[in-house]
Structures are given as structure tokens and as C-alpha cells.
Amino acid sequence: MLSDRFRLRFFLIILCAVFVLGTFGFMVVEQVSLLDALYFNVATIATVGYGDIHPVTPAGKLLVMALIISGVGVFLALIATVTENMLKKYEKQQRMERLNVAIGLFFSELGTGLLALFAHHDPQIDRIEQNLIIGNSWTASDLSAVQLRLQDYDYMVDINSMELEELKGYFLAKETLLLRLMENPNLSEHESFTDTLVAVFHLRQELHARATLTGLPASDMDHLAYDIKRAYGMLVKQWLHYMWHLKQSYPFLFSLAVRTNPFDRNASAIVG
């Protein structure tokens, strides 16, 4: 199947070719000026008819019929393609908006809490903590600088200091939400968030699969630590994009997100 962009370019090129050849043809067979040839061409392709001048030669009339068959068809196909592309773009924007609502729900109900927990048990959090304290003056260049700074960050979590049963219970309390998000048909529109959600869901499954989370062997603790590390790193990156989206589109939600920043140890929803 041809892509929408290819079809648009194809019809546009064909229309331009028909327009140039048609104009040149009218100048030759009708012996008219460039302006009159352009008039003939536009009037024919736009199907508005002729006024005070019209083709008078047999060759000119044949050229008109050829333009009607080719040019008008291509012109209508181009209009249909442009309209279809506009509708698809609008529908995609609507799907992305619904997905952004789902992402917001994820962070407000689950993601922000997980980030706060992971950051609390991150022994190296001091290295990036100040970079993640976001304010109202946050700019696109600030976002890029933070993303660059985080490229080499390890996202290590001291799993031995964590209450894994408590983490398991936290997931259990949010199980319905997590399952509903995984079933969201719009997830395919946002691959990076989908990967993050899968990583979080996998961590939940790993914890749920163990009858007890106490007295685990070191090898199993290392396995869980890796799953936490993966989810932690993905969550931070998605959280940054989510915060930037809020700042651009929903200032009132951004204000609350800033006041409940999971990396701010003094965070409080109360406006002081």
C-alpha cells in the first residue's frame, strides 16, 4: 500500500505535469497567448467552464477532452488525498490526547509513587536530584540538558533497603489500573510509554510470582534489582516528557505536578 505522503506527492507531480503540458498545448494548437492558455487550462481542470473565449480548433477540443479525463481526475484525487490526510492527522491528534490522559492517570496514581520510592532508595540520587527539581521557568533547553545529563546515569537502587512486600502490596492496590492501561488500544501510538508500562508490569509480575519476598537468595535479589533498575530508568525518562507536556498544555496540572515532584524531598501539594 502506498503511503499517504507518496500518494500526495505523486498526484501533485502528475497535476503539475498535466498543467504544464496542457498550457503549452493550448498555446500551440489554439495559437493563443500564455495568459489565455493558462485560462483555458485552469477553467478546464477546475470544471468551471469558459467565458468569452473557448477552444475553436479540433485539436483544441481534443486537448480539452484529454485534460478533463486526466487533469480533472488527478485534481479530484489530490483534493481527496489532502482531505484524507487532514482527517487522519486530526484523528491521530485525538488518539494522542486520549493517550496523554492515560499517561497522566498512570503517573498520578502509580508512576509518581514508584519514582518517589525508587529515588528514596537510590544511593546516588544526589548526583541528579537538583536537575530533576522542575519549576515554572523550565524551558526546552533545560529539558534537553537534563536528558543529556541522564544518559550516563546508572539508576541503581539499593534493593536490600527496600520493603519488597510493601512494593508488592502497592502494585496489588493498583492492579486494576495497571491492567486497564495495558488494554488501552491507543498504546501503539506511543511506543516508549508502552515499553515503560511493560517494564513496570513485568516488575509487578515478578513480585507477584513469589509467595514470599523475604529470605530470597542473592541471585534472585540481583534479578529483582535489575528489573527495578530497568523500570526506574524508563519511568524517569517518561516522567520528564510527561512534565513537559503538562507545562505546554495544562499549566494547572503542571503546577500540582511540580508541587508533588517525586525527586523533591520537601514536596508538598499545599500551596505555601
Residue pairs with C-beta under 8 A, 6 or more apart in sequence:
2 10
4 81
4 84
4 85
4 88
7 81
8 78
8 81
8 82
8 85
11 74
11 77
11 78
11 81
12 78
14 74
15 45
15 71
15 74
15 75
15 78
18 45
18 67
18 70
18 71
18 74
19 41
19 45
19 71
22 40
22 41
22 44
22 45
22 63
22 67
22 71
23 34
23 37
23 38
23 40
23 41
24 37
25 63
26 32
26 36
26 37
26 40
26 41
26 55
26 60
26 63
27 33
27 34
27 37
29 57
29 59
29 60
29 63
30 36
30 37
30 40
30 55
30 56
30 57
30 59
30 60
32 40
32 53
36 53
39 53
40 50
40 53
40 55
40 60
40 64
41 67
41 71
43 49
43 50
43 51
44 64
44 67
44 68
44 71
44 72
45 67
45 71
45 72
45 75
46 75
47 68
47 72
55 61
55 63
55 64
92 189
95 186
95 189
96 186
96 189
96 190
98 186
99 184
99 186
99 187
99 189
99 190
99 193
100 245
100 249
102 181
102 184
102 186
103 190
103 193
103 238
103 242
103 245
104 242
104 246
104 253
105 177
105 181
106 177
106 181
106 197
107 239
107 242
107 257
109 174
109 177
110 174
110 177
110 178
110 200
111 200
111 235
111 238
111 239
112 239
112 257
112 260
112 262
113 170
113 262
114 170
114 200
114 231
114 232
114 235
115 232
115 235
115 236
115 239
115 262
115 263
116 262
116 263
117 162
117 167
117 170
118 155
118 157
118 228
118 231
118 232
118 235
119 125
119 129
119 262
119 263
121 157
121 158
121 159
121 161
121 162
122 155
122 156
122 157
122 158
122 232
123 156
123 158
124 153
124 154
124 156
125 263
127 153
128 149
128 150
128 153
128 263
129 263
131 145
131 146
131 149
131 150
132 146
132 236
132 261
132 263
133 261
133 263
133 264
134 243
134 258
134 261
135 258
136 254
136 255
136 258
138 243
138 244
138 247
140 244
143 240
143 244
146 240
147 237
147 240
150 236
150 237
153 233
154 229
155 229
155 232
155 233
155 236
156 229
157 225
157 228
157 229
157 232
159 221
159 224
159 225
159 228
160 221
164 207
164 213
164 214
164 224
165 212
165 213
165 214
167 207
168 207
168 208
168 213
171 178
171 203
171 204
171 207
171 208
172 208
175 204
178 197
178 200
178 201
178 204
181 187
181 197
182 197
182 198
182 201
187 193
187 194
187 197
188 194
192 234
192 237
192 238
192 241
193 238
195 234
196 231
196 234
196 235
196 237
196 238
199 227
199 230
199 231
199 234
200 231
200 234
200 235
202 227
202 231
203 224
203 227
203 228
203 230
203 231
206 223
206 224
206 227
207 213
207 224
210 216
216 224
239 262
242 257
243 254
243 257
243 258
246 253
246 254
246 257
247 254
256 269
259 267
259 268
259 269
259 270
259 271
260 267
260 268
260 269
261 267
